[in-house]
Amino acid sequence: MPHYVVGHKIPDSDSICSAIALSYLKTTLGEETVPARLGELSPETLFILDKFGFEQPELKMSYAGESLYVVDHSERTQAPDDIDEATILGIIDHHKLGDLTTSTPLECWIRPVGCTNTIIKMMYDFHNVEIPKNIAGAMMCAILSDTVIFKSPTCTTADIKCVEALAEIAGIDDAEALGMEMFKVKSAVEGTPARDLVLRDFKDFDMNGNLVGIGQLEVIDLAIFDDIKADLEADIAKLKAEGNRHSVLLLLTDIMKEGSEMLVVSDNADLTEKAYGKATVDGKVWLDGVLSRKKQVVPPLQESFS
C-alpha cells in the first residue's frame, strides 16, 4: 500500500503543491507515496495545476489504518478527523508547532520560513534529487503565494533563493510577474457565494480551549469587496454559530497597500483591542502592515487567550 501526503483542511496552494512535490521526492527515494487533499481547491491552486499540467490530487478524507506525511500544518483541528487512527510518518511545516502527537518516531522538517515548499526544496537538495520542471514551477508558485510575492514578513532569504532556483529549473523568466497573475486570479470574486469566499483560505485554531476560525482573502484592491462586504459579515456570523466557535475573523488583505481589514464576530467585544491594540468599529478594524495570518494575526491572538 502506498503512503499518502496530505495538507490541511480547506487546502491552499502550499498544501497542494507540497503534497505533489513531497510525494514525488519520497517515491523517487523508493517509498511509494501519493498526494491527497482534504477539500476542494481554490481558483489560484487550480490555476497553478493547470499551468504546469497536474491533475488534482485525490480527495481523501479518511486515513484510518493508513500511513501518511503531514504537510503545511501540525494542528489537530486542521488534520483529518481520524488522524489518531493513522500512522504519521513525518511532518513538514513552516508554522508554529501544533498539537499532533505520535506513538512512534517520525521525520520532522520544521523551519521558520515563508512556505512549506521552501523546506521541501531543501529536502530535494539534501537527498540530491533533481526536481522535474513542472514540479519546480508549482513549488515556485506556492512560495510566491505564501510570501505574497516576497511582501509578507514571513518571507526569508531562503524563500527568495528557492524561488530563483526553481524559476530557473521551470524556465520561468519573470517569477514575480507570474505571481501577479496568480493574485489577479485570487482577486476574481464576482459571482462567488459568500460562504465559498469565507472558506477559500480558512483555518480553525484551538486557543486555550476556544475554537477560533480565521479566514483570509488576498486581493490587489479591496474595492472589489465593496458590494459584498455585508454578505461576508453576515456569513462569518453564521459560520461562528454553526461551528460553536468563540470567534470568526476574516482578513481582507490588500497586497498593494500592504495591510488588512479584519471583519470580526466574537464572544469578546474587546478581542482585537486586547490582541492588536486596536478596537473594532462596527465589527471591522484596519491593521496596517498586516499580511500574514501565521506571523502577525495568530500569535498575538493566541497570547490574548492565555
C-alpha positions as CSV (number, residue, x, y, z in Angstrom):
1,M,0.0,0.0,0.0
2,P,1.3,3.5,-0.8
3,H,1.7,6.2,1.8
4,Y,-0.1,9.5,1.5
5,V,0.9,13.1,1.7
6,V,-1.8,15.5,2.8
7,G,-2.0,19.1,3.9
8,H,-4.6,20.9,6.0
9,K,-8.4,21.1,5.6
10,I,-9.5,23.7,3.1
11,P,-6.2,23.3,1.3
12,D,-4.3,26.3,-0.1
13,S,-1.7,26.2,-2.9
14,D,1.2,25.4,-0.4
15,S,-0.7,22.4,0.9
16,I,-1.4,21.0,-2.5
17,C,1.9,21.8,-4.1
18,S,3.7,20.4,-1.1
19,A,1.8,17.1,-1.3
20,I,2.7,16.8,-5.0
21,A,6.4,17.7,-4.5
22,L,6.9,15.6,-1.4
23,S,5.2,12.5,-2.9
24,Y,7.5,12.7,-6.0
25,L,10.5,13.0,-3.8
26,K,9.6,10.1,-1.5
27,T,8.6,7.9,-4.4
28,T,11.9,8.7,-6.1
29,L,13.7,7.6,-2.9
30,G,11.9,4.3,-3.1
31,E,9.0,4.9,-0.8
32,E,5.8,4.8,-2.9
33,T,3.8,7.8,-1.9
34,V,0.8,9.6,-3.4
35,P,-0.5,13.2,-2.9
36,A,-4.0,13.7,-1.5
37,R,-6.2,16.6,-0.4
38,L,-8.8,17.4,2.4
39,G,-11.1,19.6,0.4
40,E,-11.9,21.5,-2.8
41,L,-9.2,23.6,-4.5
42,S,-9.1,27.4,-4.7
43,P,-9.1,29.2,-8.1
44,E,-5.4,30.1,-7.5
45,T,-4.4,26.5,-6.9
46,L,-6.4,25.3,-9.9
47,F,-4.6,28.0,-12.0
48,I,-1.2,26.6,-10.8
49,L,-2.1,23.0,-11.5
50,D,-3.4,23.8,-15.0
51,K,-0.4,25.9,-15.8
52,F,2.0,23.1,-15.0
53,G,-0.1,20.2,-16.2
54,F,-1.1,18.5,-13.0
55,E,-4.3,16.6,-12.1
56,Q,-5.9,17.4,-8.8
57,P,-4.6,15.2,-6.0
58,E,-7.0,12.5,-4.8
59,L,-9.8,13.8,-2.5
60,K,-9.4,11.6,0.6
61,M,-11.0,12.5,3.9
62,S,-10.4,9.2,5.9
63,Y,-6.9,7.9,6.8
64,A,-7.7,5.3,9.4
65,G,-5.2,2.5,9.1
66,E,-3.1,4.5,6.6
67,S,0.4,5.9,6.8
68,L,0.9,9.5,5.9
69,Y,3.1,12.5,5.8
70,V,1.5,15.7,7.1
71,V,2.5,18.9,5.3
72,D,1.8,22.6,5.9
73,H,0.4,22.2,9.4
74,S,0.7,20.2,12.7
75,E,-2.7,21.2,14.2
76,R,-5.3,18.6,15.1
77,T,-8.1,21.0,14.2
78,Q,-6.7,21.2,10.6
79,A,-5.8,17.5,10.2
80,P,-8.0,14.6,9.0
81,D,-10.7,13.8,11.6
82,D,-9.4,10.3,12.1
83,I,-5.8,11.2,12.3
84,D,-5.5,9.3,15.6
85,E,-6.2,6.1,13.7
86,A,-3.4,6.8,11.2
87,T,0.4,6.5,11.4
88,I,2.1,9.8,10.9
89,L,5.5,9.1,9.2
90,G,6.6,12.8,9.1
91,I,5.7,16.4,9.4
92,I,7.0,19.1,7.1
93,D,5.8,22.5,8.1
94,H,6.6,26.2,8.5
95,H,4.0,27.2,11.2
96,K,4.2,27.0,14.9
97,L,4.3,23.5,16.4
98,G,0.8,22.3,16.9
99,D,-0.7,19.5,18.9
100,L,-0.4,16.4,16.7
101,T,1.4,13.6,18.6
102,T,2.7,10.2,17.6
103,S,3.4,6.9,19.3
104,T,6.5,6.2,17.2
105,P,9.5,8.3,16.0
106,L,8.9,10.3,12.8
107,E,10.7,12.5,10.3
108,C,10.3,16.2,11.0
109,W,11.4,19.2,8.9
110,I,10.1,22.3,10.5
111,R,11.7,25.6,9.6
112,P,10.7,29.3,10.2
113,V,10.4,30.2,6.5
114,G,7.6,31.6,4.4
115,C,6.4,28.4,2.8
116,T,6.5,24.6,3.2
117,N,7.7,24.3,-0.4
118,T,10.9,26.1,0.6
119,I,11.5,23.3,3.1
120,I,10.8,20.7,0.5
121,K,13.3,22.3,-1.9
122,M,15.8,21.9,1.0
123,M,14.8,18.2,1.2
124,Y,15.4,17.7,-2.5
125,D,18.9,19.3,-2.2
126,F,19.6,17.2,0.9
127,H,18.8,14.0,-0.9
128,N,20.4,15.2,-4.2
129,V,17.3,14.6,-6.2
130,E,16.6,16.5,-9.4
131,I,13.4,18.4,-9.4
132,P,11.2,18.0,-12.5
133,K,10.4,21.1,-14.4
134,N,6.7,21.1,-13.8
135,I,7.1,20.4,-10.0
136,A,9.6,23.2,-9.8
137,G,7.1,25.6,-11.3
138,A,4.3,24.5,-8.9
139,M,6.7,24.8,-5.9
140,M,7.8,28.3,-7.0
141,C,4.2,29.5,-7.3
142,A,3.3,28.2,-3.9
143,I,6.2,30.1,-2.4
144,L,5.2,33.3,-4.2
145,S,1.6,32.8,-2.9
146,D,2.6,32.2,0.7
147,T,5.1,35.0,0.8
148,V,2.7,37.4,-1.0
149,I,5.4,37.8,-3.7
150,F,8.0,38.4,-1.0
151,K,6.0,41.2,0.7
152,S,5.0,39.1,3.7
153,P,7.0,39.5,6.9
154,T,7.3,35.7,6.9
155,C,9.4,35.8,3.8
156,T,13.1,34.9,4.3
157,T,16.2,34.9,2.2
158,A,15.8,31.2,1.8
159,D,12.3,31.7,0.2
160,I,13.7,34.2,-2.3
161,K,16.7,32.0,-3.2
162,C,14.4,29.0,-3.6
163,V,12.1,30.9,-6.0
164,E,15.2,32.0,-8.0
165,A,16.4,28.4,-8.3
166,L,13.0,26.9,-9.0
167,A,12.3,29.5,-11.7
168,E,15.5,28.6,-13.5
169,I,14.5,24.9,-13.4
170,A,11.0,25.6,-14.6
171,G,12.1,28.0,-17.3
172,I,10.2,31.0,-15.9
173,D,11.9,34.3,-16.8
174,D,9.8,36.6,-14.6
175,A,8.6,34.8,-11.4
176,E,7.1,38.0,-9.9
177,A,5.0,38.7,-13.0
178,L,3.6,35.2,-12.7
179,G,2.9,35.9,-9.1
180,M,0.8,38.9,-10.0
181,E,-1.1,36.7,-12.5
182,M,-1.9,34.4,-9.6
183,F,-3.1,37.2,-7.4
184,K,-5.3,38.5,-10.2
185,V,-7.0,35.1,-10.2
186,K,-7.4,35.4,-6.4
187,S,-9.0,38.8,-6.8
188,A,-11.7,37.5,-9.1
189,V,-14.5,37.2,-6.6
190,E,-17.5,38.4,-8.6
191,G,-20.4,35.9,-8.6
192,T,-18.8,33.7,-6.0
193,P,-21.1,32.8,-3.0
194,A,-20.1,34.4,0.3
195,R,-19.6,31.1,2.0
196,D,-17.2,29.9,-0.7
197,L,-15.2,33.1,-0.3
198,V,-15.1,32.9,3.5
199,L,-13.9,29.3,3.4
200,R,-11.4,29.8,0.5
201,D,-8.5,30.1,2.9
202,F,-9.9,29.3,6.3
203,K,-8.3,27.6,9.3
204,D,-9.6,26.7,12.8
205,F,-7.3,27.1,15.8
206,D,-7.7,25.8,19.4
207,M,-6.8,28.8,21.5
208,N,-6.7,27.8,25.2
209,G,-9.9,25.7,24.7
210,N,-11.6,28.2,22.5
211,L,-12.3,27.4,18.8
212,V,-11.3,30.4,16.7
213,G,-11.7,30.4,12.9
214,I,-9.6,32.7,10.8
215,G,-10.0,33.2,7.0
216,Q,-8.1,35.3,4.6
217,L,-8.7,36.7,1.2
218,E,-5.7,38.3,-0.6
219,V,-6.5,40.7,-3.4
220,I,-4.9,43.5,-5.3
221,D,-7.6,46.1,-4.5
222,L,-10.0,46.0,-1.5
223,A,-12.6,47.9,-3.6
224,I,-13.7,44.6,-5.1
225,F,-15.4,43.8,-1.7
226,D,-17.4,47.0,-1.6
227,D,-20.6,45.3,-2.9
228,I,-20.3,42.1,-1.0
229,K,-18.8,43.0,2.4
230,A,-22.2,43.0,4.1
231,D,-22.7,39.4,2.8
232,L,-19.3,38.4,4.1
233,E,-20.0,39.9,7.5
234,A,-23.4,38.0,7.7
235,D,-21.8,34.8,6.6
236,I,-19.0,34.8,9.2
237,A,-21.6,35.3,11.9
238,K,-23.5,32.2,10.6
239,L,-20.2,30.3,10.5
240,K,-19.5,31.2,14.1
241,A,-22.9,29.9,15.2
242,E,-22.8,26.7,13.1
243,G,-19.4,25.6,14.4
244,N,-19.9,26.7,18.1
245,R,-16.8,28.9,17.6
246,H,-15.7,31.6,20.1
247,S,-14.7,33.9,17.3
248,V,-14.5,34.1,13.5
249,L,-12.2,36.6,11.8
250,L,-11.9,37.3,8.1
251,L,-8.9,39.1,6.8
252,L,-9.4,41.2,3.6
253,T,-5.8,41.7,2.6
254,D,-4.7,44.3,0.1
255,I,-1.3,43.2,-1.2
256,M,-0.7,46.6,-2.9
257,K,-1.5,48.7,0.2
258,E,0.2,46.1,2.4
259,G,-2.5,45.9,5.1
260,S,-5.7,44.1,6.0
261,E,-9.2,45.0,7.0
262,M,-10.3,42.4,9.6
263,L,-14.0,41.5,9.9
264,V,-14.8,40.2,13.4
265,V,-17.6,38.3,15.1
266,S,-16.6,37.2,18.7
267,D,-17.9,36.5,22.1
268,N,-15.3,39.1,23.3
269,A,-16.2,42.6,22.4
270,D,-12.6,43.7,23.1
271,L,-10.9,40.8,21.1
272,T,-8.9,42.9,18.7
273,E,-8.1,45.6,21.2
274,K,-6.5,43.0,23.5
275,A,-4.7,41.2,20.7
276,Y,-3.7,44.1,18.4
277,G,-4.2,47.3,20.4
278,K,-7.0,48.4,18.0
279,A,-10.7,48.2,18.7
280,T,-13.2,47.1,16.2
281,V,-15.8,49.6,14.9
282,D,-19.0,48.1,13.6
283,G,-17.2,44.7,13.5
284,K,-14.3,45.9,11.4
285,V,-10.7,47.1,12.0
286,W,-7.9,48.1,9.7
287,L,-4.5,46.6,10.5
288,D,-1.8,48.4,8.7
289,G,1.1,46.3,7.5
290,V,-0.6,43.0,8.4
291,L,-0.3,40.5,5.6
292,S,0.5,37.2,7.4
293,R,-2.1,35.2,9.4
294,K,0.7,32.9,10.6
295,K,3.1,35.5,12.0
296,Q,1.0,38.7,12.6
297,V,-2.5,37.5,13.4
298,V,-2.4,34.1,15.2
299,P,0.4,34.7,17.7
300,P,-1.0,37.9,19.4
301,L,-4.5,36.4,19.3
302,Q,-3.3,33.2,20.9
303,E,-1.5,35.3,23.6
304,S,-4.7,37.2,24.4
305,F,-6.4,33.9,25.2
306,S,-3.7,32.6,27.5
